[in-house]
Amino acid sequence: MKKNVIAVLGTVFFVSSISAQEVKEMKPVQMEDYNRWSIDINTGTTKPTAPLANGYFVKTFDLSHVDLGVRYMMNNKFGVKLDFGYDKFNNSKNSLPLESDYYRTNLQGVANLGRIFNFENWTERFNVLAHAGAGYSFMTSNAYSGTDNMANLLGGLTGQVKLSERISLNADFTLIKNAQQSRTFDGNANAVGNGFNGTMYNATVGVSIYLGKNKKHADWYFEENPAKKLAELDKRVGDIETNLNDTDRDGVPDYLDVENNSITGVAVDTKGRMVDLNKNGVPDELEKYLAQNYVDKNTHADTTDALMVKKLINEGYISTYFDVNKATPTNDSADGIAFMLTYLRSNPSISVDIIGNADETGNAASNDRLALARANTVKNTLVKAGIEASRLNVISKGEDKSVDVNSRDARRLVRRVIFQVK
């Protein structure tokens, strides 16, 4: 069992030790790409398993280990680490009294498994480092005088959670094998064997503090996958092409077009809104066309135009607007009533629905009554102008909830009367 463990540790250390040669063969990375230095601080439990004299047992969960390491990453995959560790061994409840202190210093190779195995493909917050190395250690005990000097090999795994670009949280598990350990960990007997006869474990948590002027540390640095970059570029180009679409063909791209359904051929502003300088709800070019062909001439030019006018009326382009809580049309929207008067006179067989609307502010029942009052006002105006009442059907649509109730300008657009040609 010990030979297998030693072989594994030796392999990890060998891989780390040849990393410098690999660095020379790898494509060089500019120094400014990432930071390379870090300070690793950990504390936790220690557990020596052998050798121990009969009747002596060490606490399993005793917060009696600390270590401090300075690490330098030669690239984002391999590095070296110099660290110092201290362990204090105390007896458990079922043990004879013991008290020993263990000190070590090690030079280790570090392999960044997260970058070697491309963790960035599925996470950029979790990482794993493997470390292994050799060093010098010594132990003192209240059971003997002097020090027990020895060499050691160690290896372990460190899980990392990135808290920021400057610090990560660590959880480490390390196995230490002592060579030529003369005394048992309790200090009360001679250790048996002349090889790697001491075994202990450390389980710790701590932090890595990253040093340097760059944004990222080598632990977390990776180059973007070229295929991923190309896919992102293709998406950006596709998004640009989509944004440049002009659905209503008014010359304003969709991503800038506030009114994406403007009538083809009608002048629009830089935001794609049909120009309506007198703010009566009818685009100026359309209003001019209708006035020339249907108000001044009082006749239809042809069937196609008649159908178009009916369609425009039914879609709400001819409207009469009202102020808050008012049933009298605003002065600048009386043109809508004038247009409908001319249209009905020119088409004596046509009847219309006069549909009143209100915004969402206030009581719903009151708004229903207000919308009906607005429709009746328009009807009465048309009747007084000579249109038969039987051709005019009044409807209250109540509250129009199609706009943002918190927007004053939006609410102004729905306080209106529209028409439906039958």
C-alpha positions as CSV (number, residue, x, y, z in Angstrom):
1,M,0.0,0.0,0.0
2,K,2.8,2.4,0.9
3,K,4.7,1.7,-2.3
4,N,1.6,2.4,-4.3
5,V,1.0,5.8,-2.6
6,I,4.7,6.7,-3.0
7,A,4.5,5.8,-6.7
8,V,1.5,8.0,-7.2
9,L,3.1,11.0,-5.4
10,G,6.3,10.5,-7.3
11,T,4.4,10.6,-10.6
12,V,2.6,13.8,-9.8
13,F,5.9,15.4,-8.6
14,F,7.7,14.3,-11.8
15,V,5.0,15.7,-14.0
16,S,5.2,19.0,-12.2
17,S,9.0,19.1,-12.2
18,I,9.2,18.9,-16.0
19,S,6.7,21.7,-16.5
20,A,9.6,24.2,-17.0
21,Q,10.6,22.2,-20.1
22,E,7.0,22.2,-21.4
23,V,6.9,26.0,-20.9
24,K,9.8,26.4,-23.3
25,E,8.1,24.3,-25.9
26,M,4.7,26.0,-25.5
27,K,3.7,29.1,-27.4
28,P,4.8,32.0,-25.2
29,V,2.2,34.0,-23.5
30,Q,2.7,37.7,-22.9
31,M,3.4,38.5,-19.3
32,E,0.7,41.1,-19.1
33,D,-2.0,38.6,-19.9
34,Y,-2.4,37.4,-16.3
35,N,-1.0,37.6,-12.8
36,R,1.4,34.8,-11.7
37,W,2.0,35.3,-8.0
38,S,-0.3,34.3,-5.2
39,I,-0.2,33.8,-1.4
40,D,-2.0,30.7,-0.2
41,I,-3.1,30.6,3.5
42,N,-4.8,27.5,5.0
43,T,-5.9,26.1,8.3
44,G,-7.6,23.0,9.4
45,T,-7.1,19.5,10.9
46,T,-4.2,17.1,11.0
47,K,-4.2,13.4,11.5
48,P,-1.1,11.2,11.9
49,T,-1.8,7.6,11.4
50,A,1.5,5.9,12.0
51,P,3.8,5.4,13.7
52,L,2.2,5.7,17.2
53,A,3.1,3.9,20.4
54,N,0.6,1.6,22.0
55,G,-2.0,3.4,24.0
56,Y,-1.5,6.7,22.2
57,F,-4.2,8.2,19.9
58,V,-4.3,11.6,18.2
59,K,-7.5,13.8,17.9
60,T,-9.1,13.4,14.5
61,F,-10.9,16.8,14.3
62,D,-8.5,19.2,16.0
63,L,-7.9,22.6,14.4
64,S,-4.2,22.4,14.9
65,H,-2.7,22.9,11.4
66,V,-1.7,26.0,9.5
67,D,0.3,26.5,6.4
68,L,1.5,29.5,4.3
69,G,2.6,29.2,0.7
70,V,4.0,31.5,-1.9
71,R,3.1,30.3,-5.4
72,Y,4.4,31.3,-8.9
73,M,2.6,30.1,-12.0
74,M,5.0,29.8,-15.0
75,N,1.9,29.6,-17.3
76,N,-1.7,29.0,-16.7
77,K,-1.2,25.3,-16.4
78,F,2.0,24.7,-14.3
79,G,3.7,26.4,-11.5
80,V,5.9,26.0,-8.4
81,K,5.1,26.6,-4.7
82,L,7.2,27.2,-1.6
83,D,5.3,26.6,1.6
84,F,5.6,26.2,5.3
85,G,3.4,24.1,7.6
86,Y,2.9,23.6,11.3
87,D,1.0,20.8,13.0
88,K,0.3,20.2,16.7
89,F,-0.6,16.7,17.9
90,N,-2.9,16.4,20.9
91,N,-4.2,13.2,22.5
92,S,-7.8,12.1,22.2
93,K,-10.0,11.2,25.1
94,N,-9.1,7.5,25.1
95,S,-5.3,8.2,24.8
96,L,-2.4,8.5,27.1
97,P,-1.2,12.2,27.3
98,L,0.8,13.4,24.4
99,E,1.9,16.7,22.9
100,S,4.1,17.0,19.8
101,D,4.9,19.8,17.3
102,Y,5.6,19.1,13.6
103,Y,7.2,21.7,11.3
104,R,7.9,21.3,7.6
105,T,8.9,23.3,4.5
106,N,8.4,22.1,1.0
107,L,9.1,23.0,-2.6
108,Q,6.2,21.7,-4.8
109,G,5.1,21.6,-8.4
110,V,1.6,22.7,-9.1
111,A,-0.6,21.5,-12.0
112,N,-3.7,23.6,-12.8
113,L,-6.2,20.8,-13.7
114,G,-8.9,23.3,-14.5
115,R,-6.9,24.7,-17.4
116,I,-5.4,21.3,-18.4
117,F,-8.9,19.8,-18.7
118,N,-10.7,22.9,-20.0
119,F,-13.0,23.5,-17.0
120,E,-13.9,26.8,-18.7
121,N,-16.1,24.9,-21.1
122,W,-18.6,24.2,-18.3
123,T,-17.6,26.6,-15.4
124,E,-15.5,29.6,-14.8
125,R,-16.0,29.7,-11.0
126,F,-14.7,26.2,-9.9
127,N,-11.2,24.9,-10.3
128,V,-8.8,22.2,-9.0
129,L,-5.1,22.3,-8.5
130,A,-2.9,19.3,-8.0
131,H,0.3,19.7,-6.0
132,A,3.2,17.5,-5.0
133,G,6.8,18.0,-3.8
134,A,9.5,17.2,-1.3
135,G,11.0,19.0,1.7
136,Y,12.5,19.0,5.1
137,S,10.6,18.5,8.4
138,F,11.3,18.1,12.1
139,M,9.3,17.2,15.2
140,T,9.6,18.0,18.8
141,S,7.7,16.4,21.7
142,N,7.4,16.7,25.5
143,A,8.3,13.0,25.6
144,Y,12.0,13.6,24.5
145,S,14.5,16.4,24.2
146,G,15.9,17.6,20.9
147,T,14.4,17.3,17.4
148,D,13.5,14.4,15.2
149,N,14.8,15.5,11.7
150,M,13.4,13.9,8.6
151,A,12.6,14.4,4.9
152,N,9.1,14.2,3.4
153,L,7.2,13.8,0.3
154,L,3.7,15.2,0.0
155,G,0.9,15.5,-2.6
156,G,-2.7,16.7,-2.6
157,L,-5.6,18.3,-4.4
158,T,-6.9,21.8,-3.8
159,G,-10.5,22.7,-4.8
160,Q,-11.0,26.4,-5.6
161,V,-14.1,28.7,-5.7
162,K,-13.4,32.1,-7.3
163,L,-14.8,34.8,-5.1
164,S,-13.4,37.7,-7.2
165,E,-10.5,38.3,-9.5
166,R,-8.3,38.9,-6.4
167,I,-9.3,36.1,-4.1
168,S,-10.5,32.5,-4.1
169,L,-11.7,30.1,-1.4
170,N,-9.8,26.9,-1.1
171,A,-10.4,23.4,0.3
172,D,-7.3,21.2,0.4
173,F,-6.5,17.5,1.2
174,T,-2.8,16.6,1.5
175,L,-1.0,13.3,2.2
176,I,2.5,13.5,3.8
177,K,5.0,10.7,3.9
178,N,8.0,11.2,6.2
179,A,11.3,9.5,5.5
180,Q,13.7,8.4,8.3
181,Q,11.3,9.4,11.1
182,S,13.1,8.3,14.3
183,R,10.3,8.7,16.8
184,T,6.6,7.9,16.9
185,F,4.3,11.0,16.6
186,D,3.6,10.8,20.3
187,G,7.3,10.8,21.0
188,N,7.3,7.9,23.4
189,A,8.9,5.2,21.3
190,N,11.3,4.7,18.4
191,A,9.8,4.5,14.9
192,V,10.2,1.2,13.1
193,G,11.7,1.1,9.6
194,N,14.2,3.1,7.8
195,G,12.2,4.2,4.8
196,F,9.0,6.3,4.5
197,N,7.7,5.2,7.8
198,G,5.6,8.2,8.8
199,T,2.1,9.0,7.4
200,M,-0.1,11.9,8.2
201,Y,-3.0,13.8,6.5
202,N,-4.1,17.5,6.4
203,A,-7.6,18.7,5.6
204,T,-7.8,22.4,5.4
205,V,-9.7,25.4,4.1
206,G,-8.3,28.8,3.2
207,V,-7.8,31.5,0.6
208,S,-5.5,32.3,-2.3
209,I,-4.7,36.0,-2.6
210,Y,-3.7,37.0,-6.1
211,L,-1.0,39.6,-6.6
212,G,-0.3,41.7,-9.7
213,K,-1.6,44.5,-11.9
214,N,-3.5,42.4,-14.4
215,K,-7.2,41.6,-14.2
216,K,-6.9,37.8,-14.0
217,H,-4.6,35.3,-12.3
218,A,-3.2,32.2,-14.1
219,D,-5.5,30.0,-12.1
220,W,-8.5,31.4,-14.0
221,Y,-6.9,32.6,-17.3
222,F,-7.9,30.9,-20.5
223,E,-7.9,31.8,-24.1
224,E,-11.2,32.0,-25.9
225,N,-12.1,29.0,-28.1
226,P,-11.7,30.2,-31.7
227,A,-14.8,28.3,-32.7
228,K,-16.7,30.0,-29.9
229,K,-15.4,33.4,-30.9
230,L,-16.4,32.7,-34.5
231,A,-19.9,31.6,-33.4
232,E,-20.3,34.8,-31.3
233,L,-19.1,36.9,-34.3
234,D,-21.6,35.2,-36.6
235,K,-24.4,35.9,-34.0
236,R,-23.4,39.6,-33.8
237,V,-23.4,39.9,-37.6
238,G,-26.8,38.2,-37.7
239,D,-28.2,40.5,-35.0
240,I,-26.9,43.5,-37.0
241,E,-28.6,42.2,-40.2
242,T,-31.8,41.6,-38.3
243,N,-31.7,45.1,-36.8
244,L,-31.2,46.7,-40.2
245,N,-34.3,45.1,-41.5
246,D,-37.0,47.7,-42.5
247,T,-40.3,45.8,-42.2
248,D,-42.5,48.7,-43.1
249,R,-40.1,50.1,-45.7
250,D,-40.1,53.6,-44.4
251,G,-36.3,54.0,-44.5
252,V,-35.8,53.6,-40.8
253,P,-34.3,50.3,-39.6
254,D,-36.5,48.2,-37.2
255,Y,-34.2,48.7,-34.2
256,L,-34.7,52.4,-34.4
257,D,-38.3,52.3,-35.6
258,V,-40.8,53.3,-32.9
259,E,-43.8,52.9,-35.3
260,N,-42.9,49.7,-37.1
261,N,-46.2,49.6,-39.1
262,S,-46.3,53.0,-40.8
263,I,-48.1,53.3,-44.1
264,T,-45.9,52.8,-47.1
265,G,-45.1,56.1,-48.8
266,V,-46.1,58.3,-45.9
267,A,-43.3,60.6,-44.6
268,V,-41.8,59.6,-41.2
269,D,-39.4,61.2,-38.8
270,T,-36.0,59.8,-37.7
271,K,-37.7,57.4,-35.3
272,G,-40.0,56.0,-38.0
273,R,-43.2,57.8,-36.7
274,M,-45.6,59.1,-39.4
275,V,-45.4,62.9,-39.4
276,D,-48.4,64.6,-37.8
277,L,-47.5,68.2,-37.1
278,N,-51.0,69.3,-36.1
279,K,-51.3,66.3,-33.8
280,N,-54.9,65.4,-34.8
281,G,-54.1,61.7,-35.1
282,V,-54.0,61.7,-39.0
283,P,-50.5,61.6,-40.7
284,D,-50.0,64.9,-42.6
285,E,-49.5,63.3,-46.0
286,L,-52.5,61.1,-45.6
287,E,-54.6,64.0,-44.3
288,K,-53.6,66.1,-47.3
289,Y,-54.4,63.3,-49.7
290,L,-57.8,62.7,-48.1
291,A,-58.6,66.4,-48.1
292,Q,-57.7,66.8,-51.8
293,N,-59.7,63.8,-52.9
294,Y,-62.6,63.5,-50.5
295,V,-63.1,66.8,-48.7
296,D,-62.6,69.3,-51.5
297,K,-64.0,67.1,-54.3
298,N,-66.7,65.5,-52.2
299,T,-66.5,62.4,-54.4
300,H,-64.6,59.1,-54.7
301,A,-61.8,58.9,-57.3
302,D,-62.4,55.2,-57.8
303,T,-63.3,52.0,-56.0
304,T,-59.8,51.3,-54.8
305,D,-59.5,54.6,-53.1
306,A,-62.9,54.1,-51.5
307,L,-61.8,50.8,-50.0
308,M,-58.6,52.4,-48.8
309,V,-60.4,55.3,-47.0
310,K,-62.8,52.8,-45.3
311,K,-59.9,50.7,-44.2
312,L,-58.1,53.8,-42.8
313,I,-61.2,54.9,-40.9
314,N,-61.8,51.4,-39.4
315,E,-58.2,51.2,-38.3
316,G,-58.5,54.3,-36.2
317,Y,-56.6,56.8,-38.3
318,I,-59.6,59.2,-38.1
319,S,-60.0,60.1,-34.5
320,T,-61.2,62.9,-32.2
321,Y,-59.4,63.5,-29.0
322,F,-60.4,64.7,-25.5
323,D,-58.8,66.2,-22.4
324,V,-58.9,64.5,-19.0
325,N,-62.5,64.0,-17.7
326,K,-63.9,66.0,-20.6
327,A,-66.6,65.1,-23.2
328,T,-65.9,68.0,-25.4
329,P,-63.3,67.4,-28.2
330,T,-60.0,69.4,-28.1
331,N,-59.8,72.2,-30.6
332,D,-57.0,70.6,-32.6
333,S,-58.9,67.3,-33.1
334,A,-62.2,68.7,-34.6
335,D,-60.8,67.9,-38.0
336,G,-61.7,64.2,-37.4
337,I,-65.4,65.1,-37.0
338,A,-65.2,67.4,-40.1
339,F,-63.7,64.6,-42.1
340,M,-66.4,62.1,-41.1
341,L,-69.1,64.7,-41.8
342,T,-67.8,65.1,-45.4
343,Y,-67.4,61.3,-45.8
344,L,-71.0,60.6,-44.6
345,R,-72.4,63.3,-46.8
346,S,-70.5,61.8,-49.8
347,N,-71.7,58.3,-48.9
348,P,-75.4,58.6,-48.0
349,S,-75.9,54.9,-47.8
350,I,-73.2,54.3,-45.2
351,S,-73.7,54.2,-41.5
352,V,-71.0,54.2,-38.8
353,D,-70.4,53.2,-35.2
354,I,-69.1,56.0,-33.1
355,I,-66.9,54.4,-30.4
356,G,-65.9,56.3,-27.3
357,N,-62.8,55.5,-25.2
358,A,-61.3,56.6,-21.9
359,D,-57.9,56.0,-20.3
360,E,-57.4,53.8,-17.3
361,T,-57.2,56.5,-14.6
362,G,-60.2,56.7,-12.3
363,N,-63.1,54.5,-11.7
364,A,-64.0,51.9,-14.4
365,A,-67.7,52.6,-14.2
366,S,-67.2,56.3,-14.5
367,N,-64.9,55.8,-17.4
368,D,-67.6,53.8,-19.2
369,R,-70.0,56.7,-18.8
370,L,-67.3,59.2,-19.9
371,A,-66.5,57.2,-23.0
372,L,-70.3,57.0,-23.8
373,A,-70.6,60.8,-23.3
374,R,-67.7,61.4,-25.7
375,A,-69.3,59.3,-28.4
376,N,-72.7,61.1,-27.9
377,T,-71.0,64.5,-28.2
378,V,-69.6,63.5,-31.6
379,K,-73.0,62.0,-32.7
380,N,-74.9,65.1,-31.7
381,T,-72.4,67.3,-33.6
382,L,-72.9,65.2,-36.7
383,V,-76.7,65.2,-36.3
384,K,-76.7,69.0,-35.9
385,A,-74.7,69.2,-39.1
386,G,-77.4,67.3,-41.0
387,I,-76.5,63.6,-40.7
388,E,-79.5,61.3,-39.9
389,A,-79.3,59.9,-36.3
390,S,-80.3,56.5,-37.6
391,R,-77.0,56.3,-39.4
392,L,-75.0,56.8,-36.2
393,N,-74.7,54.1,-33.6
394,V,-73.1,55.1,-30.3
395,I,-70.8,52.6,-28.4
396,S,-68.9,52.9,-25.2
397,K,-65.7,50.9,-25.2
398,G,-64.8,52.1,-21.7
399,E,-61.1,52.0,-20.7
400,D,-58.5,51.4,-23.3
401,K,-55.8,49.4,-21.6
402,S,-53.4,49.1,-24.6
403,V,-51.0,51.8,-23.3
404,D,-48.9,52.4,-20.2
405,V,-51.2,53.8,-17.6
406,N,-48.2,55.7,-16.0
407,S,-47.4,57.6,-19.2
408,R,-49.3,60.9,-19.6
409,D,-48.5,61.1,-23.4
410,A,-49.7,57.5,-23.9
411,R,-53.0,58.1,-22.0
412,R,-53.6,61.2,-24.2
413,L,-53.7,58.9,-27.3
414,V,-56.5,56.7,-26.0
415,R,-58.9,59.5,-24.8
416,R,-60.6,59.5,-28.1
417,V,-63.6,58.6,-30.3
418,I,-63.0,56.4,-33.3
419,F,-65.3,55.2,-36.1
420,Q,-66.2,51.9,-37.7
421,V,-67.8,52.0,-41.2
422,K,-70.5,49.4,-41.6
